[in-house]
Amino acid sequence: MAQPRLKSNAGLTYLEREGSGPRIVFLHGIGSNAMSFAPLFEVLPGDLHLLAWNAPGYLGSDPLPSPWPIADDYAARLATFLDALGFGRVNLVGHSLGTLMAAAFARDFPDRVQSLTLAAAANGYGVPRGGTLPDKACARLEDLARLGPQAFAMARGANLVHDPENNADIVGHVTDAMSRIEPHGYGQAVRMLASGDLPGNLAHVPARPRFIIGAQDRITPRTQTDAAAAAWANAHGAHPEITEIEGAGHAVYLQQPDAFCAALLTTLSAATAQTREGA
């Protein structure tokens, strides 16, 4: 099958599969890009309108102007991008770093979110903009500067995959995506992660999120998902659903695409039903 081609609009590149049904927008993680969602485009029903962006500073997308953007800056850029495409309400799916962007968007633009799915939740470190970066964030930037994108990806890629020795194809997919990061855009994303506060944002998000986590995720373990879910529950008096997928690490949607899409479709069905009831 031919490799899907990226489109470009409003200074951002993206992957799109048009359809007459609900619109699903995918936001990738810190070491990835829009192309990582291409396998899901082959699994999800053909009527769905699917779009995966390359975040600012990734794979041809213009970076944000601030050297230290926060999640709100990415959310505002996403809103402008969706405006340019003529998208109103969307079903938002964030993975890892993308969960911080998705939650900020759902907080800042609640009327534009039909459903919110957060996979491999990255809670962030809560560092004020311009503050001292956490050691793990510094290590990311130092390793990238020392190794370069290709060797950096080779050193980190297998950590995102459960049982990497027996999943060489998934490791290759993850490593290829990570090798394409741009140092400037990646640096901005690392600083945004440092300032991120997913639980704090979710307390102000009206849409009930659904969480998905790989049971063997070593990058963003279950404790982060539980903390984010608890923050929403404490604010709203109800508990969001958490789907744990066996046989998957951090790259949950690549390692178990069928189970991931099944959970996503359940969320989409519930959101559609709720919309009809409120009509």
N, C-alpha and C positions, 0 to 999 in steps of 0.2 A: 504494500500500500504506500502511495506517495506521501512524503512528509508534508503536513499541512503548512500553509504559508501564512506568515504574519501580515496583518493589516496595520494601517497607521491612521490616527486621527487625533487632533488636538494635542500633538506633541507626545503621544504615547503609542506604543505598539501593542498589538493584542491578537489573540486567536479567537475566531468566531465560527460558530455553526448556527446558521439561521434556522428558525422554526416558527410555527404559528402559535405555539403554546407559551407557557410562562417563561420568563427570562431568569436565567441563573448566571450569576457573576462570581467567578473564582478569583481569589486573591492568594498568591503564592507566598512561600516562606522566604527566609533571608538568603538561603543559598540556592534558590531555584528560579524558575521563570514560567511564563505562561505555557510553554510547550510541554511542561510536565503533566498538564491536565489533558493532553491529547488522547491518552488511552481511555479516559472517562467519556470522551466525546463518542467513542465507539461503543460504549456500554449503555449510556443513557438513552431513553426513548427518543425517536427521531423528531417528534413534534416540539421538543423543548428547544428554546432559543438559548444557546450556550455562549458565554463569553469569558475569556480569561485574559486579564491584563498583565502586561509587564509593568511592574511598579516603577515609579520615577527612579531613573538611574539604572534601570535594568534592560538589557537587550534592545537598545535603541530608543528607549523612552527618555525624554528629557529629565534631568535631575531636578529636584526642588531647589529653590534659591538659597535656602538656609543651610549652612554646614551642619547644623544640629536640628533637624526637623523633629517634630513630635507627631504622635498618631493623628492629631487633629489636622495637621498639614496634609498628610496622605488622604485623609477623609475628604477634605475640601477639594483636593485634586481629583479624587474619584468622582465627586459630585459634578465637577466641571466636565470631566470626561463623559460621564453618562448623559449630561445635558447635550453634548455635541453629537452623541449617537441617537438622541431622541428617546432615551430610556427614562421611564418614570419609576414606578415601583419595581423592585427586583428581589429575587431570592439570593441572599448573600452568603457565600461560602468562603470562610477564611481558614488557611492552614498555617499553623505556627505563627511566625511574625504577622501573617495575614489576619490572624484573629484580633490582634491589636488594632489594625486598620479597620476591620469589619465592625468591631464594637464601637470605635470612635464614630464611624459613619452612622451606625444605628442610633447612637446617642444624639449626634448633631443633626441628623436628618431622619427622624423616626417615621415620618409619613412616606418615606421612599423605600421602606423595608417591609416586604411581605413575609419573609422568613429569614432566620439567622442561624446558620450552622457553623460551629466553631470546632475545628479538628486539630488535635495536638496543641491544645491551648498553651500559648506563651504568655505568662503573666507579666513579664517585664520586671525591672528592678526599682522603679520609682525614683530615679535620680533626677533632680531638677535640671532643666536645660542648662548646659554649660558647667555642670558639676563634675565631680570626679568619677570617671568611668569605673565600673566594677572590674575586678581582675579578669573575669572571664571575657568581658567585652574587649579589654585591652589585649588579651591573648589572641582573640580573633584577628584584630587589626595587625598585630605584630607578626603573626604567622602568615597572613596574606602578603604583607610587605616583604617578608623574608623569603617565602617560597614562590610567590607568584600564583595566579589563579589555577593553573593546571596541577601543580604539585600540591597546592592547598586542597584542591578537590580530592586528589588521590589519598591524601592523609585523613580526610574527614568523611568521605562518602559512605564507607562501609558502616560507620556508626549509626546511620539513619535507617539501616535495614536489619530486620530480625533474621538471624541465621544466615549471615552474608555469604558464608562458604557455599551454601546450597542455593543461593539466589544471585548468582553472578550477573544475570541480565538486569535485575532491579538495581544492583549496585552500579552497574554501568550507566543506567539511565540517570541515577542520582548524581553520579560523578560527572557525567557529561554536562548536566545542567549547572552544577556548581562551578565547573571550569570556565563557564561563560560570564561569571560575575564581573562587573566593572568596579575597580577599587573605589572610585569616588562614590558611586551609588551604594556600594556595600558599606562604606564608611558611614554614610548618612543613615542607613538602615540599622547599623550597630548602635548608633547614638539614639535613634528612636527606640530601639529595644531597651536601652539603658533607662530611658525616661518612661517607658511603658508602665501602665497600671491597669491591667485587664479587669481585675476585680472591682477597682474603683469606678471604671467606666461602666461596667455592667450593672452596677447599682442604679444607674440612671438610664438604662435602656428599657423601654417599655415592652419590646418584643421578647417573647420567651425563647431563649436560645436552645438549640439542641447541640450537645457535645458528642464528639466522636474521638476515641483514643485507641491507638494500637496497644494491645495488652502488653507488648514487649518494648514499648517506647522508652528508650534510655535518655533521650534528649530533653523531652518535656514529659516527665513521668506523671502518673495519675494524680499525684498530690496537687499539681498545678490545676488540672481540670476540676478537681474537687473544690479547691479554694475559689475558683472562678464561679462555679455553679452555686456554691454556698453564698457568695456575695449577691448574686441575683435573687436567690431564694430568700435571703434575709430582708432584702428590700421590697420584695413583691409578695411574700407569703405563700409561695408555691415553689415546687421543686422542678427544675428543668430535667429533661431526660438525658442520660448519659449512655451512649452505646460503646461498649468495649469490644474490640475486634481481635480475636485470637489470631496468632500467626502473623502479626504485623508489628513493625517497629514505628519509628517516627514517620517514615514515608508510607503511611497507612493506606492512602488512596492508590498508590502504585502497587503495594504488596498485596492488597486484598480489594481490588477495584469493584468486584461484584457486591461484596458485603458493604462496602462504603456507599455505593450507589443505592443499594436497597435502603440503607438508613436515610440517605438524602431524599429519596422518593417518598418515604414515610413522612418526613418533615414537610415536604412540598404538598403532599396530599392533605395534611392537617391544616396547613396555611390556606390552601385553596378553599377547603370546607368552611373555615372560619370567615374568610372573605365573603363567601356566599351567604352565610348566616347573618353577617352584618350589613348586607346590601339592602 
